[in-house]
Amino acid sequence: MLNVNRLGLVVPKKAVKLATARNATKRFLKEAYRLNKASIKPGFDIIIYVNNVIMSLKDAEKIVLNGASGINKYVSKGVK
């Protein structure tokens, strides 16, 4: 078991047409994860699949924190 989380980002060209928008979306998500990784329990592979462009760091943080709360609930139930 890993003692760290791994982050995978999927931003398909079909969902986000422009390469600059895809890259910006990935940068926002990476930064949001970096700022909030202390609140996510370790030992998970986290994959975020994006369906549309994320226009701000605030939107990216909502996505990351929503996923983090799901992971923390899952672990607190004793499933892992």
NORMO-V133642 format. One record per helix or strand of 3 or more residues. SS is the DSSP state (hx for helix, st for strand). FROM is the first residue (numbers start at 0). TO is the last residue. If there is no record, write none. Layout:
BEGIN
ss->{SS:SS}
from->{FROM:FROM}
to->{TO:TO}
END
This chain:
BEGIN
ss->{st:hx:st:hx}
from->{5:18:44:56}
to->{10:38:49:75}
END
